[in-house]
Amino acid sequence: MTRHLVAVTACVSGVAHTYMAAERLDKLCQQEKWLVKIETQGALGIENELTLADIMHADVVLLITDIELSGAERFAHCRCVQSSINAFLREPQKVMSAVRRIFGTPQDTHIILG
């Protein structure tokens, strides 16, 4: 079964780390054969914005951020893994392991990593 993820990446400056995290996540999801759509909230504003349909069809939401996200309430009732940008870039497998664990848990399940 193909897994569907949506993600948001955002860093304090909204430049390098936002896009580095998005690129790394995209590659990791390709390796897992998971479909992913990644919204970035950076210096250029919100790019590749997630729609309500994207969020509703996702198995898991992954929030990789060091700032308060614009529109975070969209994910309140989703299976959600949250991580800081630095933790994700340092230990992406720890984050991906949390994503694997959250599949099949009830909606409203949230895992918050460092």
C-alpha positions as CSV (number, residue, x, y, z in Angstrom):
1,M,0.0,0.0,0.0
2,T,1.3,3.4,-0.9
3,R,1.6,5.9,1.9
4,H,0.7,9.5,1.4
5,L,2.4,12.2,3.4
6,V,2.2,15.9,3.5
7,A,4.8,18.1,5.1
8,V,5.7,21.7,5.9
9,T,9.2,22.9,6.3
10,A,10.1,26.3,7.8
11,C,13.2,27.8,9.4
12,V,13.9,31.1,11.2
13,S,15.5,32.8,8.2
14,G,13.3,31.1,5.7
15,V,16.1,30.4,3.3
16,A,18.6,27.5,3.2
17,H,17.4,25.1,5.9
18,T,13.7,25.3,4.8
19,Y,14.6,24.1,1.3
20,M,17.4,21.7,2.5
21,A,14.9,19.9,4.7
22,A,12.3,19.8,1.9
23,E,14.9,18.3,-0.5
24,R,16.1,15.7,2.0
25,L,12.5,14.7,2.9
26,D,11.6,14.3,-0.7
27,K,14.6,11.9,-1.3
28,L,13.8,9.9,1.9
29,C,10.2,9.5,0.8
30,Q,11.3,8.4,-2.7
31,Q,13.5,5.7,-1.0
32,E,10.5,4.6,1.1
33,K,8.2,4.7,-2.0
34,W,5.9,7.1,-0.1
35,L,4.1,9.9,-2.0
36,V,4.8,13.3,-0.4
37,K,3.7,16.9,-1.0
38,I,5.9,19.5,0.8
39,E,4.8,23.0,1.5
40,T,7.6,25.4,2.3
41,Q,7.2,28.6,4.4
42,G,10.3,30.6,3.6
43,A,11.5,34.0,2.6
44,L,9.4,33.8,-0.5
45,G,6.3,33.2,1.5
46,I,4.2,30.0,1.3
47,E,5.1,27.8,-1.7
48,N,3.4,24.6,-2.9
49,E,0.6,25.3,-0.4
50,L,-1.2,22.2,0.9
51,T,-4.9,22.1,0.1
52,L,-7.5,20.8,2.4
53,A,-7.8,17.7,0.1
54,D,-4.1,17.1,0.3
55,I,-4.3,17.1,4.1
56,M,-7.4,15.0,4.3
57,H,-5.9,12.3,2.1
58,A,-2.6,12.2,3.9
59,D,-1.8,9.2,6.2
60,V,0.6,11.4,8.2
61,V,1.5,15.1,8.4
62,L,5.2,15.9,9.0
63,L,6.0,19.4,10.4
64,I,9.7,20.2,10.2
65,T,10.0,23.7,11.6
66,D,11.8,26.0,13.9
67,I,9.1,28.7,13.8
68,E,5.4,28.9,14.4
69,L,3.7,27.8,11.2
70,S,1.2,29.9,9.3
71,G,-2.0,27.8,9.2
72,A,-0.9,25.2,11.8
73,E,-4.5,24.7,12.9
74,R,-5.0,22.8,9.6
75,F,-3.2,19.8,11.1
76,A,-4.9,19.7,14.5
77,H,-6.9,16.5,13.9
78,C,-4.2,14.7,11.8
79,R,-1.6,12.0,12.6
80,C,1.3,14.4,13.0
81,V,5.1,14.1,13.6
82,Q,6.8,17.4,14.6
83,S,10.6,18.0,14.5
84,S,12.9,20.9,14.5
85,I,14.8,21.6,11.2
86,N,18.1,20.9,12.9
87,A,17.1,17.6,14.4
88,F,15.7,16.5,11.1
89,L,18.8,17.5,9.2
90,R,21.1,15.8,11.8
91,E,19.1,12.6,12.3
92,P,16.6,12.2,9.5
93,Q,16.2,8.5,10.2
94,K,15.0,9.2,13.7
95,V,12.2,11.4,12.2
96,M,11.4,8.8,9.5
97,S,11.2,6.1,12.2
98,A,8.6,8.2,14.1
99,V,6.6,8.5,10.8
100,R,6.7,4.7,10.4
101,R,5.5,4.3,14.0
102,I,2.5,6.7,13.7
103,F,1.0,4.9,10.6
104,G,-2.1,3.1,11.8
105,T,-2.5,5.1,15.0
106,P,-5.7,7.0,15.6
107,Q,-6.1,10.5,14.1
108,D,-5.2,13.2,16.5
109,T,-2.0,11.3,17.4
110,H,1.0,13.7,17.7
111,I,4.7,12.8,18.1
112,I,6.9,15.7,19.0
113,L,10.7,15.2,18.5
114,G,13.6,17.5,19.4
